Amino acid sequence: MDVGGRSGEMDVFVTVAREGSLSAAARALGLTPSAVSRIIARTEQRLGTRLLLRTTRALTFTAEGEAFLRGARRILADMAEVEDAIADQGVPRGRLRVSAALVHGRLAIVPLVAAFSARYPNIVVDLTLGDEVVDILGGQADVAVRFGHLPDSPLTARRLGTTGQVVVASPDYLERHGTPQEPEDLLRHNCLRFNFRRAEPNWPFIRDGQVFSLKVSGSIECNSGEALAQLARGGAGIARIGEFSVKEDLQRGELISLLADWNPGDDEPIHAVFVGGPAMPARVRLFVDFLLEHHRM
């Protein structure tokens, strides 16, 4: 491997971050651990700052190292895009990293990925399903499908649709604990809630045209809508989650919709989020356009 230039140094640094250790990175690159260590040291000397903190047990990045890693990932991805375009005379190709939530990804994104891949076989779709918010600017994904209102950022967002929220519980839970007749009844129930940072801690309801928030509590919190739906089906408590994720459960009667008259109709937007601009890779543009054309929700 040629690691004499700055792009080679970046490749080594990104590989170290991906593999988690110098020895693992050396194996992936076909180098010796001492060679990888020298390349990192040479990069740090050239930049005049420490990028990695190494101990016998752990490998961590300094703030400068995190910044260098984000930039290196973007630059290497851009280089690969340019080389692929030249090699294939403009045929879109390369690796496209897509992040989507577990339930929505399984129900709505996976079928579209299959269709997209059939249309563009030279693009490798690297799909990750999870409810964590990935760092797109940091190079963790090229496109992320996100729910809710987005914070201000340099990213570009295209709206794919909306989904409503519904309060649900299993027939078994309601038989054991009673059915809430108005929102305040939830204060006596075990409410299953999201635990990630962007989650709204209170549940909104509407009465006489006025929206209000109710502070609910419970013994279980989770970062996955699919897991909360499973817990509700199992009789663990009452959940408030995206209607799309429990549509089949409601149809089968495994979950019961509650307090529908107090539902504020707070539709949650669904966006495709990515780094836009004139340098946006063709594979990203094609995938976002495909989502806008075929996404149904």
Secondary structure in CASP SS format (residue, H / E / C, confidence):
PFRMAT SS
TARGET T0000
AUTHOR 0000-0000-0000
METHOD secondary structure of the structure
MODEL  1
M C 1.00
D C 1.00
V C 1.00
G C 1.00
G C 1.00
R H 1.00
S H 1.00
G H 1.00
E H 1.00
M H 1.00
D H 1.00
V H 1.00
F H 1.00
V H 1.00
T H 1.00
V H 1.00
A H 1.00
R H 1.00
E H 1.00
G C 1.00
S C 1.00
L H 1.00
S H 1.00
A H 1.00
A H 1.00
A H 1.00
R H 1.00
A H 1.00
L H 1.00
G C 1.00
L C 1.00
T C 1.00
P H 1.00
S H 1.00
A H 1.00
V H 1.00
S H 1.00
R H 1.00
I H 1.00
I H 1.00
A H 1.00
R H 1.00
T H 1.00
E H 1.00
Q H 1.00
R H 1.00
L H 1.00
G C 1.00
T C 1.00
R C 1.00
L C 1.00
L E 1.00
L E 1.00
R E 1.00
T C 1.00
T C 1.00
R C 1.00
A C 1.00
L E 1.00
T E 1.00
F E 1.00
T C 1.00
A H 1.00
E H 1.00
G H 1.00
E H 1.00
A H 1.00
F H 1.00
L H 1.00
R H 1.00
G H 1.00
A H 1.00
R H 1.00
R H 1.00
I H 1.00
L H 1.00
A H 1.00
D H 1.00
M H 1.00
A H 1.00
E H 1.00
V H 1.00
E H 1.00
D H 1.00
A H 1.00
I H 1.00
A H 1.00
D C 1.00
Q C 1.00
G C 1.00
V C 1.00
P C 1.00
R C 1.00
G E 1.00
R E 1.00
L E 1.00
R E 1.00
V E 1.00
S E 1.00
A E 1.00
A C 1.00
L H 1.00
V H 1.00
H H 1.00
G H 1.00
R H 1.00
L H 1.00
A H 1.00
I H 1.00
V H 1.00
P H 1.00
L H 1.00
V H 1.00
A H 1.00
A H 1.00
F H 1.00
S H 1.00
A H 1.00
R H 1.00
Y C 1.00
P C 1.00
N C 1.00
I E 1.00
V E 1.00
V E 1.00
D E 1.00
L E 1.00
T E 1.00
L E 1.00
G C 1.00
D C 1.00
E C 1.00
V C 1.00
V C 1.00
D C 1.00
I C 1.00
L C 1.00
G C 1.00
G C 1.00
Q C 1.00
A C 1.00
D C 1.00
V E 1.00
A E 1.00
V E 1.00
R E 1.00
F E 1.00
G C 1.00
H C 1.00
L C 1.00
P C 1.00
D C 1.00
S C 1.00
P C 1.00
L C 1.00
T E 1.00
A E 1.00
R E 1.00
R E 1.00
L E 1.00
G E 1.00
T E 1.00
T E 1.00
G C 1.00
Q E 1.00
V E 1.00
V E 1.00
V E 1.00
A E 1.00
S C 1.00
P H 1.00
D H 1.00
Y H 1.00
L H 1.00
E H 1.00
R H 1.00
H H 1.00
G C 1.00
T C 1.00
P C 1.00
Q C 1.00
E C 1.00
P H 1.00
E H 1.00
D H 1.00
L H 1.00
L H 1.00
R H 1.00
H C 1.00
N C 1.00
C E 1.00
L E 1.00
R E 1.00
F E 1.00
N C 1.00
F C 1.00
R C 1.00
R C 1.00
A C 1.00
E C 1.00
P C 1.00
N C 1.00
W E 1.00
P E 1.00
F E 1.00
I E 1.00
R E 1.00
D C 1.00
G C 1.00
Q E 1.00
V E 1.00
F E 1.00
S E 1.00
L E 1.00
K C 1.00
V C 1.00
S C 1.00
G C 1.00
S C 1.00
I C 1.00
E E 1.00
C E 1.00
N C 1.00
S C 1.00
G H 1.00
E H 1.00
A H 1.00
L H 1.00
A H 1.00
Q H 1.00
L H 1.00
A H 1.00
R H 1.00
G C 1.00
G C 1.00
A C 1.00
G C 1.00
I E 1.00
A E 1.00
R E 1.00
I E 1.00
G E 1.00
E H 1.00
F H 1.00
S H 1.00
V H 1.00
K H 1.00
E H 1.00
D H 1.00
L H 1.00
Q H 1.00
R H 1.00
G C 1.00
E C 1.00
L C 1.00
I E 1.00
S E 1.00
L E 1.00
L C 1.00
A H 1.00
D H 1.00
W H 1.00
N C 1.00
P C 1.00
G C 1.00
D C 1.00
D C 1.00
E E 1.00
P E 1.00
I E 1.00
H E 1.00
A E 1.00
V E 1.00
F E 1.00
V C 1.00
G C 1.00
G C 1.00
P C 1.00
A C 1.00
M C 1.00
P C 1.00
A H 1.00
R H 1.00
V H 1.00
R H 1.00
L H 1.00
F H 1.00
V H 1.00
D H 1.00
F H 1.00
L H 1.00
L H 1.00
E H 1.00
H H 1.00
H C 1.00
R C 1.00
M C 1.00
END
